[in-house]
């Protein structure tokens, strides 16, 4: 009887560890995606004008990726002084611990569009 109880307890512990590991993997991926989204949204308007940013669009993307615990890997953020719409594409890496597997890294990418002519539009009435 005690061998069966021990086996059930071991299986229970393994299942709990597996559920925790899956949760950590999902949380790490979500954190990477959030960092990529924030970096893209921060970089897009800086391709037109600094808008209070201290550096380039790439530096702004790296700043926001870092603030979210990630590292900027790639930034397609060409400066464009024209009034044409533009899209930036960002890729980040986020490292995080996973029980049973050690440290893992997730990559995520995001894009954001900035349309400078919208700066000239009247704000909508509430």
N, CA, C and O atoms as a GROMACS GRO file, in nm:
protein
  504
    1UNK      N    1   0.083  -0.120   0.000
    1UNK     CA    2   0.000   0.000   0.000
    1UNK      C    3   0.087   0.126   0.000
    1UNK      O    4   0.057   0.221  -0.072
    2UNK      N    5   0.194   0.127   0.081
    2UNK     CA    6   0.278   0.247   0.088
    2UNK      C    7   0.354   0.270  -0.042
    2UNK      O    8   0.386   0.385  -0.073
    3UNK      N    9   0.385   0.165  -0.118
    3UNK     CA   10   0.453   0.181  -0.247
    3UNK      C   11   0.359   0.250  -0.346
    3UNK      O   12   0.402   0.337  -0.422
    4UNK      N   13   0.234   0.212  -0.346
    4UNK     CA   14   0.135   0.274  -0.434
    4UNK      C   15   0.116   0.421  -0.396
    4UNK      O   16   0.108   0.507  -0.483
    5UNK      N   17   0.110   0.448  -0.269
    5UNK     CA   18   0.094   0.586  -0.222
    5UNK      C   19   0.215   0.670  -0.260
    5UNK      O   20   0.200   0.786  -0.300
    6UNK      N   21   0.334   0.614  -0.248
    6UNK     CA   22   0.455   0.683  -0.287
    6UNK      C   23   0.456   0.710  -0.438
    6UNK      O   24   0.495   0.818  -0.481
    7UNK      N   25   0.413   0.614  -0.517
    7UNK     CA   26   0.408   0.631  -0.662
    7UNK      C   27   0.309   0.741  -0.700
    7UNK      O   28   0.337   0.823  -0.788
    8UNK      N   29   0.194   0.743  -0.635
    8UNK     CA   30   0.094   0.847  -0.661
    8UNK      C   31   0.149   0.984  -0.624
    8UNK      O   32   0.127   1.081  -0.696
    9UNK      N   33   0.220   0.993  -0.513
    9UNK     CA   34   0.279   1.120  -0.471
    9UNK      C   35   0.385   1.167  -0.571
    9UNK      O   36   0.391   1.286  -0.602
   10UNK      N   37   0.467   1.076  -0.620
   10UNK     CA   38   0.570   1.112  -0.718
   10UNK      C   39   0.505   1.161  -0.847
   10UNK      O   40   0.546   1.262  -0.904
   11UNK      N   41   0.405   1.089  -0.893
   11UNK     CA   42   0.334   1.131  -1.014
   11UNK      C   43   0.269   1.268  -0.993
   11UNK      O   44   0.272   1.352  -1.082
   12UNK      N   45   0.213   1.291  -0.877
   12UNK     CA   46   0.152   1.421  -0.847
   12UNK      C   47   0.255   1.533  -0.849
   12UNK      O   48   0.227   1.640  -0.904
   13UNK      N   49   0.371   1.511  -0.791
   13UNK     CA   50   0.476   1.613  -0.790
   13UNK      C   51   0.524   1.641  -0.932
   13UNK      O   52   0.544   1.757  -0.969
   14UNK      N   53   0.543   1.537  -1.012
   14UNK     CA   54   0.587   1.555  -1.151
   14UNK      C   55   0.484   1.634  -1.230
   14UNK      O   56   0.519   1.722  -1.308
   15UNK      N   57   0.356   1.604  -1.210
   15UNK     CA   58   0.251   1.679  -1.280
   15UNK      C   59   0.249   1.826  -1.239
   15UNK      O   60   0.233   1.915  -1.323
   16UNK      N   61   0.266   1.852  -1.111
   16UNK     CA   62   0.269   1.990  -1.063
   16UNK      C   63   0.388   2.064  -1.124
   16UNK      O   64   0.374   2.178  -1.168
   17UNK      N   65   0.505   2.000  -1.127
   17UNK     CA   66   0.624   2.063  -1.185
   17UNK      C   67   0.604   2.089  -1.335
   17UNK      O   68   0.648   2.192  -1.386
   18UNK      N   69   0.538   1.998  -1.404
   18UNK     CA   70   0.512   2.016  -1.547
   18UNK      C   71   0.418   2.134  -1.570
   18UNK      O   72   0.439   2.214  -1.661
   19UNK      N   73   0.315   2.145  -1.488
   19UNK     CA   74   0.221   2.258  -1.501
   19UNK      C   75   0.292   2.390  -1.474
   19UNK      O   76   0.270   2.488  -1.544
   20UNK      N   77   0.378   2.394  -1.373
   20UNK     CA   78   0.453   2.515  -1.341
   20UNK      C   79   0.546   2.550  -1.457
   20UNK      O   80   0.558   2.667  -1.494
   21UNK      N   81   0.613   2.451  -1.514
   21UNK     CA   82   0.704   2.476  -1.626
   21UNK      C   83   0.629   2.532  -1.747
   21UNK      O   84   0.677   2.626  -1.812
   22UNK      N   85   0.514   2.476  -1.778
   22UNK     CA   86   0.434   2.526  -1.891
   22UNK      C   87   0.389   2.670  -1.863
   22UNK      O   88   0.391   2.754  -1.953
   23UNK      N   89   0.350   2.698  -1.741
   23UNK     CA   90   0.312   2.835  -1.704
   23UNK      C   91   0.428   2.932  -1.720
   23UNK      O   92   0.409   3.043  -1.769
   24UNK      N   93   0.547   2.891  -1.679
   24UNK     CA   94   0.663   2.978  -1.694
   24UNK      C   95   0.697   3.000  -1.841
   24UNK      O   96   0.735   3.111  -1.880
   25UNK      N   97   0.684   2.897  -1.923
   25UNK     CA   98   0.708   2.912  -2.068
   25UNK      C   99   0.609   3.010  -2.130
   25UNK      O  100   0.648   3.098  -2.207
   26UNK      N  101   0.483   2.995  -2.096
   26UNK     CA  102   0.381   3.086  -2.151
   26UNK      C  103   0.402   3.229  -2.102
   26UNK      O  104   0.387   3.323  -2.180
   27UNK      N  105   0.437   3.245  -1.976
   27UNK     CA  106   0.461   3.379  -1.922
   27UNK      C  107   0.583   3.442  -1.989
   27UNK      O  108   0.583   3.562  -2.017
   28UNK      N  109   0.686   3.364  -2.013
   28UNK     CA  110   0.806   3.416  -2.079
   28UNK      C  111   0.778   3.462  -2.221
   28UNK      O  112   0.826   3.566  -2.264
   29UNK      N  113   0.699   3.382  -2.294
   29UNK     CA  114   0.661   3.421  -2.430
   29UNK      C  115   0.576   3.548  -2.429
   29UNK      O  116   0.594   3.637  -2.512
   30UNK      N  117   0.484   3.556  -2.335
   30UNK     CA  118   0.398   3.675  -2.326
   30UNK      C  119   0.481   3.798  -2.292
   30UNK      O  120   0.457   3.906  -2.346
   31UNK      N  121   0.577   3.782  -2.204
   31UNK     CA  122   0.663   3.896  -2.167
   31UNK      C  123   0.746   3.941  -2.286
   31UNK      O  124   0.765   4.061  -2.306
   32UNK      N  125   0.797   3.846  -2.364
   32UNK     CA  126   0.874   3.881  -2.485
   32UNK      C  127   0.786   3.956  -2.584
   32UNK      O  128   0.830   4.055  -2.643
   33UNK      N  129   0.662   3.911  -2.603
   33UNK     CA  130   0.572   3.978  -2.697
   33UNK      C  131   0.536   4.117  -2.649
   33UNK      O  132   0.528   4.210  -2.729
   34UNK      N  133   0.514   4.132  -2.520
   34UNK     CA  134   0.483   4.264  -2.465
   34UNK      C  135   0.600   4.360  -2.485
   34UNK      O  136   0.579   4.478  -2.517
   35UNK      N  137   0.721   4.311  -2.467
   35UNK     CA  138   0.840   4.394  -2.487
   35UNK      C  139   0.853   4.435  -2.633
   35UNK      O  140   0.887   4.550  -2.663
   36UNK      N  141   0.827   4.342  -2.725
   36UNK     CA  142   0.835   4.374  -2.867
   36UNK      C  143   0.728   4.477  -2.906
   36UNK      O  144   0.756   4.570  -2.981
   37UNK      N  145   0.608   4.459  -2.855
   37UNK     CA  146   0.500   4.554  -2.884
   37UNK      C  147   0.534   4.694  -2.834
   37UNK      O  148   0.518   4.792  -2.906
   38UNK      N  149   0.582   4.702  -2.711
   38UNK     CA  150   0.617   4.832  -2.652
   38UNK      C  151   0.730   4.899  -2.731
   38UNK      O  152   0.727   5.019  -2.756
   39UNK      N  153   0.830   4.820  -2.769
   39UNK     CA  154   0.943   4.875  -2.843
   39UNK      C  155   0.899   4.927  -2.980
   39UNK      O  156   0.944   5.034  -3.023
   40UNK      N  157   0.813   4.853  -3.047
   40UNK     CA  158   0.765   4.897  -3.179
   40UNK      C  159   0.682   5.025  -3.168
   40UNK      O  160   0.699   5.118  -3.247
   41UNK      N  161   0.593   5.030  -3.070
   41UNK     CA  162   0.510   5.149  -3.052
   41UNK      C  163   0.593   5.271  -3.014
   41UNK      O  164   0.559   5.384  -3.051
   42UNK      N  165   0.701   5.250  -2.940
   42UNK     CA  166   0.787   5.362  -2.901
   42UNK      C  167   0.872   5.410  -3.018
   42UNK      O  168   0.896   5.530  -3.032
   43UNK      N  169   0.916   5.319  -3.102
   43UNK     CA  170   1.007   5.355  -3.212
   43UNK      C  171   0.937   5.419  -3.331
   43UNK      O  172   0.995   5.505  -3.397
   44UNK      N  173   0.815   5.378  -3.359
   44UNK     CA  174   0.746   5.423  -3.481
   44UNK      C  175   0.740   5.575  -3.497
   44UNK      O  176   0.780   5.625  -3.602
   45UNK      N  177   0.693   5.651  -3.398
   45UNK     CA  178   0.688   5.796  -3.421
   45UNK      C  179   0.824   5.863  -3.426
   45UNK      O  180   0.837   5.972  -3.482
   46UNK      N  181   0.926   5.801  -3.369
   46UNK     CA  182   1.060   5.861  -3.367
   46UNK      C  183   1.124   5.853  -3.505
   46UNK      O  184   1.224   5.921  -3.530
   47UNK      N  185   1.068   5.772  -3.596
   47UNK     CA  186   1.119   5.770  -3.734
   47UNK      C  187   1.082   5.898  -3.808
   47UNK      O  188   1.142   5.931  -3.910
   48UNK      N  189   0.985   5.971  -3.757
   48UNK     CA  190   0.940   6.096  -3.818
   48UNK      C  191   1.006   6.216  -3.750
   48UNK      O  192   1.069   6.299  -3.815
   49UNK      N  193   0.992   6.224  -3.618
   49UNK     CA  194   1.051   6.329  -3.535
   49UNK      C  195   1.080   6.271  -3.398
   49UNK      O  196   1.017   6.174  -3.359
   50UNK      N  197   1.174   6.329  -3.326
   50UNK     CA  198   1.207   6.273  -3.193
   50UNK      C  199   1.092   6.272  -3.093
   50UNK      O  200   1.088   6.182  -3.009
   51UNK      N  201   0.998   6.366  -3.097
   51UNK     CA  202   0.884   6.369  -3.005
   51UNK      C  203   0.925   6.349  -2.860
   51UNK      O  204   0.858   6.277  -2.787
   52UNK      N  205   1.033   6.411  -2.818
   52UNK     CA  206   1.076   6.401  -2.679
   52UNK      C  207   1.173   6.287  -2.652
   52UNK      O  208   1.225   6.276  -2.542
   53UNK      N  209   1.198   6.203  -2.751
   53UNK     CA  210   1.294   6.094  -2.733
   53UNK      C  211   1.436   6.151  -2.737
   53UNK      O  212   1.463   6.248  -2.808
   54UNK      N  213   1.524   6.091  -2.659
   54UNK     CA  214   1.662   6.140  -2.654
   54UNK      C  215   1.750   6.086  -2.765
   54UNK      O  216   1.858   6.140  -2.790
   55UNK      N  217   1.708   5.980  -2.832
   55UNK     CA  218   1.793   5.918  -2.934
   55UNK      C  219   1.717   5.884  -3.060
   55UNK      O  220   1.612   5.942  -3.091
   56UNK      N  221   1.773   5.789  -3.132
   56UNK     CA  222   1.712   5.744  -3.257
   56UNK      C  223   1.597   5.648  -3.228
   56UNK      O  224   1.572   5.610  -3.114
   57UNK      N  225   1.529   5.609  -3.334
   57UNK     CA  226   1.420   5.512  -3.320
   57UNK      C  227   1.473   5.380  -3.266
   57UNK      O  228   1.408   5.316  -3.183
   58UNK      N  229   1.591   5.338  -3.312
   58UNK     CA  230   1.652   5.214  -3.263
   58UNK      C  231   1.683   5.224  -3.114
   58UNK      O  232   1.658   5.130  -3.039
   59UNK      N  233   1.738   5.338  -3.072
   59UNK     CA  234   1.770   5.357  -2.929
   59UNK      C  235   1.642   5.357  -2.845
   59UNK      O  236   1.640   5.305  -2.734
   60UNK      N  237   1.537   5.416  -2.897
   60UNK     CA  238   1.409   5.419  -2.825
   60UNK      C  239   1.352   5.277  -2.813
   60UNK      O  240   1.300   5.240  -2.707
   61UNK      N  241   1.362   5.200  -2.920
   61UNK     CA  242   1.315   5.061  -2.916
   61UNK      C  243   1.395   4.981  -2.814
   61UNK      O  244   1.338   4.903  -2.738
   62UNK      N  245   1.527   5.000  -2.812
   62UNK     CA  246   1.612   4.928  -2.716
   62UNK      C  247   1.578   4.967  -2.573
   62UNK      O  248   1.578   4.883  -2.483
   63UNK      N  249   1.549   5.094  -2.551
   63UNK     CA  250   1.512   5.143  -2.419
   63UNK      C  251   1.384   5.076  -2.369
   63UNK      O  252   1.378   5.030  -2.255
   64UNK      N  253   1.282   5.069  -2.454
   64UNK     CA  254   1.155   5.010  -2.413
   64UNK      C  255   1.164   4.857  -2.402
   64UNK      O  256   1.098   4.798  -2.317
   65UNK      N  257   1.243   4.794  -2.488
   65UNK     CA  258   1.263   4.650  -2.475
   65UNK      C  259   1.332   4.620  -2.343
   65UNK      O  260   1.293   4.528  -2.272
   66UNK      N  261   1.436   4.698  -2.310
   66UNK     CA  262   1.507   4.678  -2.184
   66UNK      C  263   1.421   4.704  -2.063
   66UNK      O  264   1.433   4.635  -1.962
   67UNK      N  265   1.333   4.802  -2.072
   67UNK     CA  266   1.243   4.832  -1.960
   67UNK      C  267   1.147   4.716  -1.934
   67UNK      O  268   1.092   4.704  -1.824
   68UNK      N  269   1.128   4.632  -2.034
   68UNK     CA  270   1.042   4.515  -2.020
   68UNK      C  271   1.122   4.387  -2.004
   68UNK      O  272   1.069   4.278  -2.025
   69UNK      N  273   1.249   4.398  -1.968
   69UNK     CA  274   1.331   4.282  -1.939
   69UNK      C  275   1.380   4.206  -2.061
   69UNK      O  276   1.418   4.090  -2.049
   70UNK      N  277   1.380   4.268  -2.176
   70UNK     CA  278   1.422   4.201  -2.299
   70UNK      C  279   1.536   4.277  -2.365
   70UNK      O  280   1.573   4.387  -2.323
   71UNK      N  281   1.592   4.215  -2.469
   71UNK     CA  282   1.702   4.275  -2.544
   71UNK      C  283   1.659   4.293  -2.689
   71UNK      O  284   1.603   4.201  -2.749
   72UNK      N  285   1.686   4.410  -2.744
   72UNK     CA  286   1.653   4.436  -2.884
   72UNK      C  287   1.749   4.356  -2.972
   72UNK      O  288   1.871   4.365  -2.955
   73UNK      N  289   1.695   4.280  -3.065
   73UNK     CA  290   1.777   4.199  -3.156
   73UNK      C  291   1.782   4.264  -3.293
   73UNK      O  292   1.888   4.269  -3.356
   74UNK      N  293   1.669   4.315  -3.340
   74UNK     CA  294   1.664   4.376  -3.473
   74UNK      C  295   1.563   4.490  -3.471
   74UNK      O  296   1.462   4.486  -3.401
   75UNK      N  297   1.593   4.591  -3.552
   75UNK     CA  298   1.503   4.706  -3.563
   75UNK      C  299   1.509   4.757  -3.706
   75UNK      O  300   1.610   4.812  -3.750
   76UNK      N  301   1.402   4.738  -3.777
   76UNK     CA  302   1.390   4.799  -3.909
   76UNK      C  303   1.311   4.928  -3.887
   76UNK      O  304   1.188   4.930  -3.894
   77UNK      N  305   1.386   5.036  -3.861
   77UNK     CA  306   1.326   5.164  -3.823
   77UNK      C  307   1.390   5.277  -3.902
   77UNK      O  308   1.456   5.363  -3.843
   78UNK      N  309   1.373   5.281  -4.034
   78UNK     CA  310   1.438   5.385  -4.112
   78UNK      C  311   1.380   5.523  -4.084
   78UNK      O  312   1.258   5.540  -4.074
   79UNK      N  313   1.467   5.620  -4.072
   79UNK     CA  314   1.422   5.758  -4.055
   79UNK      C  315   1.355   5.803  -4.184
   79UNK      O  316   1.404   5.773  -4.294
   80UNK      N  317   1.245   5.875  -4.172
   80UNK     CA  318   1.170   5.920  -4.288
   80UNK      C  319   1.106   6.053  -4.255
   80UNK      O  320   1.003   6.056  -4.187
   81UNK      N  321   1.163   6.165  -4.301
   81UNK     CA  322   1.105   6.295  -4.270
   81UNK      C  323   0.980   6.329  -4.352
   81UNK      O  324   0.919   6.434  -4.330
   82UNK      N  325   0.942   6.241  -4.445
   82UNK     CA  326   0.823   6.269  -4.527
   82UNK      C  327   0.697   6.249  -4.444
   82UNK      O  328   0.701   6.200  -4.331
   83UNK      N  329   0.586   6.289  -4.502
   83UNK     CA  330   0.456   6.275  -4.435
   83UNK      C  331   0.388   6.144  -4.473
   83UNK      O  332   0.270   6.126  -4.446
   84UNK      N  333   0.462   6.054  -4.535
   84UNK     CA  334   0.407   5.924  -4.575
   84UNK      C  335   0.399   5.830  -4.455
   84UNK      O  336   0.482   5.838  -4.364
   85UNK      N  337   0.300   5.741  -4.453
   85UNK     CA  338   0.295   5.640  -4.345
   85UNK      C  339   0.419   5.552  -4.350
   85UNK      O  340   0.477   5.529  -4.456
   86UNK      N  341   0.459   5.502  -4.235
   86UNK     CA  342   0.573   5.413  -4.226
   86UNK      C  343   0.546   5.306  -4.123
   86UNK      O  344   0.467   5.324  -4.030
   87UNK      N  345   0.615   5.194  -4.140
   87UNK     CA  346   0.600   5.081  -4.050
   87UNK      C  347   0.737   5.042  -3.997
   87UNK      O  348   0.833   5.034  -4.074
   88UNK      N  349   0.746   5.018  -3.868
   88UNK     CA  350   0.870   4.968  -3.809
   88UNK      C  351   0.847   4.822  -3.769
   88UNK      O  352   0.736   4.782  -3.733
   89UNK      N  353   0.954   4.744  -3.776
   89UNK     CA  354   0.949   4.603  -3.738
   89UNK      C  355   1.059   4.580  -3.636
   89UNK      O  356   1.175   4.614  -3.659
   90UNK      N  357   1.023   4.522  -3.523
   90UNK     CA  358   1.113   4.502  -3.409
   90UNK      C  359   1.120   4.354  -3.376
   90UNK      O  360   1.022   4.281  -3.389
   91UNK      N  361   1.237   4.309  -3.333
   91UNK     CA  362   1.252   4.173  -3.282
   91UNK      C  363   1.331   4.180  -3.152
   91UNK      O  364   1.434   4.247  -3.144
   92UNK      N  365   1.281   4.110  -3.050
   92UNK     CA  366   1.346   4.110  -2.919
   92UNK      C  367   1.367   3.966  -2.871
   92UNK      O  368   1.304   3.873  -2.920
   93UNK      N  369   1.457   3.952  -2.774
   93UNK     CA  370   1.478   3.825  -2.704
   93UNK      C  371   1.456   3.849  -2.556
   93UNK      O  372   1.495   3.952  -2.501
   94UNK      N  373   1.392   3.752  -2.492
   94UNK     CA  374   1.367   3.760  -2.348
   94UNK      C  375   1.411   3.629  -2.284
   94UNK      O  376   1.361   3.522  -2.321
   95UNK      N  377   1.504   3.636  -2.189
   95UNK     CA  378   1.550   3.517  -2.117
   95UNK      C  379   1.477   3.506  -1.984
   95UNK      O  380   1.452   3.605  -1.917
   96UNK      N  381   1.442   3.383  -1.948
   96UNK     CA  382   1.365   3.361  -1.825
   96UNK      C  383   1.393   3.220  -1.774
   96UNK      O  384   1.426   3.130  -1.852
   97UNK      N  385   1.380   3.200  -1.643
   97UNK     CA  386   1.403   3.066  -1.587
   97UNK      C  387   1.279   2.978  -1.601
   97UNK      O  388   1.165   3.024  -1.591
   98UNK      N  389   1.303   2.849  -1.625
   98UNK     CA  390   1.195   2.750  -1.631
   98UNK      C  391   1.237   2.633  -1.543
   98UNK      O  392   1.343   2.574  -1.562
   99UNK      N  393   1.152   2.602  -1.448
   99UNK     CA  394   1.181   2.491  -1.358
   99UNK      C  395   1.202   2.364  -1.440
   99UNK      O  396   1.131   2.342  -1.538
  100UNK      N  397   1.295   2.284  -1.404
  100UNK     CA  398   1.334   2.160  -1.470
  100UNK      C  399   1.418   2.179  -1.596
  100UNK      O  400   1.487   2.087  -1.637
  101UNK      N  401   1.413   2.297  -1.659
  101UNK     CA  402   1.485   2.319  -1.784
  101UNK      C  403   1.592   2.426  -1.773
  101UNK      O  404   1.672   2.442  -1.866
  102UNK      N  405   1.598   2.500  -1.666
  102UNK     CA  406   1.696   2.608  -1.652
  102UNK      C  407   1.651   2.733  -1.725
  102UNK      O  408   1.532   2.762  -1.732
  103UNK      N  409   1.746   2.806  -1.778
  103UNK     CA  410   1.715   2.931  -1.846
  103UNK      C  411   1.676   2.904  -1.991
  103UNK      O  412   1.738   2.823  -2.060
  104UNK      N  413   1.573   2.974  -2.036
  104UNK     CA  414   1.529   2.964  -2.175
  104UNK      C  415   1.516   3.105  -2.232
  104UNK      O  416   1.506   3.203  -2.158
  105UNK      N  417   1.516   3.114  -2.365
  105UNK     CA  418   1.504   3.242  -2.432
  105UNK      C  419   1.390   3.236  -2.533
  105UNK      O  420   1.379   3.141  -2.610
  106UNK      N  421   1.307   3.338  -2.531
  106UNK     CA  422   1.197   3.349  -2.627
  106UNK      C  423   1.223   3.468  -2.717
  106UNK      O  424   1.270   3.572  -2.672
  107UNK      N  425   1.194   3.451  -2.844
  107UNK     CA  426   1.203   3.562  -2.940
  107UNK      C  427   1.062   3.604  -2.978
  107UNK      O  428   0.972   3.521  -2.992
  108UNK      N  429   1.046   3.733  -2.996
  108UNK     CA  430   0.916   3.784  -3.040
  108UNK      C  431   0.939   3.902  -3.133
  108UNK      O  432   1.039   3.973  -3.121
  109UNK      N  433   0.848   3.921  -3.224
  109UNK     CA  434   0.857   4.036  -3.313
  109UNK      C  435   0.724   4.110  -3.313
  109UNK      O  436   0.619   4.054  -3.281
  110UNK      N  437   0.733   4.236  -3.350
  110UNK     CA  438   0.612   4.319  -3.356
  110UNK      C  439   0.635   4.428  -3.459
  110UNK      O  440   0.749   4.461  -3.494
  111UNK      N  441   0.527   4.483  -3.507
  111UNK     CA  442   0.537   4.595  -3.600
  111UNK      C  443   0.438   4.702  -3.554
  111UNK      O  444   0.338   4.673  -3.488
  112UNK      N  445   0.469   4.824  -3.591
  112UNK     CA  446   0.379   4.936  -3.561
  112UNK      C  447   0.383   5.033  -3.678
  112UNK      O  448   0.488   5.056  -3.740
  113UNK      N  449   0.269   5.088  -3.708
  113UNK     CA  450   0.258   5.184  -3.816
  113UNK      C  451   0.239   5.324  -3.757
  113UNK      O  452   0.166   5.342  -3.660
  114UNK      N  453   0.305   5.421  -3.818
  114UNK     CA  454   0.288   5.560  -3.778
  114UNK      C  455   0.248   5.639  -3.901
  114UNK      O  456   0.312   5.631  -4.005
  115UNK      N  457   0.140   5.715  -3.888
  115UNK     CA  458   0.088   5.796  -3.998
  115UNK      C  459   0.098   5.942  -3.957
  115UNK      O  460   0.013   5.991  -3.883
  116UNK      N  461   0.202   6.012  -4.003
  116UNK     CA  462   0.224   6.150  -3.958
  116UNK      C  463   0.109   6.246  -3.986
  116UNK      O  464   0.088   6.340  -3.910
  117UNK      N  465   0.032   6.223  -4.092
  117UNK     CA  466  -0.077   6.316  -4.125
  117UNK      C  467  -0.185   6.316  -4.016
  117UNK      O  468  -0.263   6.412  -4.006
  118UNK      N  469  -0.191   6.211  -3.936
  118UNK     CA  470  -0.290   6.208  -3.827
  118UNK      C  471  -0.258   6.310  -3.719
  118UNK      O  472  -0.344   6.343  -3.638
  119UNK      N  473  -0.136   6.361  -3.718
  119UNK     CA  474  -0.101   6.467  -3.623
  119UNK      C  475  -0.176   6.597  -3.655
  119UNK      O  476  -0.194   6.682  -3.568
  120UNK      N  477  -0.218   6.611  -3.780
  120UNK     CA  478  -0.286   6.734  -3.824
  120UNK      C  479  -0.438   6.727  -3.804
  120UNK      O  480  -0.506   6.828  -3.818
  121UNK      N  481  -0.490   6.610  -3.772
  121UNK     CA  482  -0.634   6.593  -3.756
  121UNK      C  483  -0.684   6.654  -3.626
  121UNK      O  484  -0.613   6.658  -3.526
  122UNK      N  485  -0.807   6.702  -3.632
  122UNK     CA  486  -0.871   6.754  -3.512
  122UNK      C  487  -0.907   6.638  -3.420
  122UNK      O  488  -0.950   6.533  -3.467
  123UNK      N  489  -0.890   6.654  -3.289
  123UNK     CA  490  -0.932   6.547  -3.198
  123UNK      C  491  -1.083   6.530  -3.202
  123UNK      O  492  -1.157   6.627  -3.217
  124UNK      N  493  -1.128   6.408  -3.187
  124UNK     CA  494  -1.271   6.377  -3.186
  124UNK      C  495  -1.335   6.426  -3.057
  124UNK      O  496  -1.273   6.423  -2.951
  125UNK      N  497  -1.458   6.470  -3.068
  125UNK     CA  498  -1.533   6.516  -2.950
  125UNK      C  499  -1.574   6.395  -2.867
  125UNK      O  500  -1.615   6.293  -2.923
  126UNK      N  501  -1.563   6.405  -2.735
  126UNK     CA  502  -1.604   6.291  -2.650
  126UNK      C  503  -1.754   6.272  -2.644
  126UNK      O  504  -1.802   6.181  -2.577
   0.00000   0.00000   0.00000
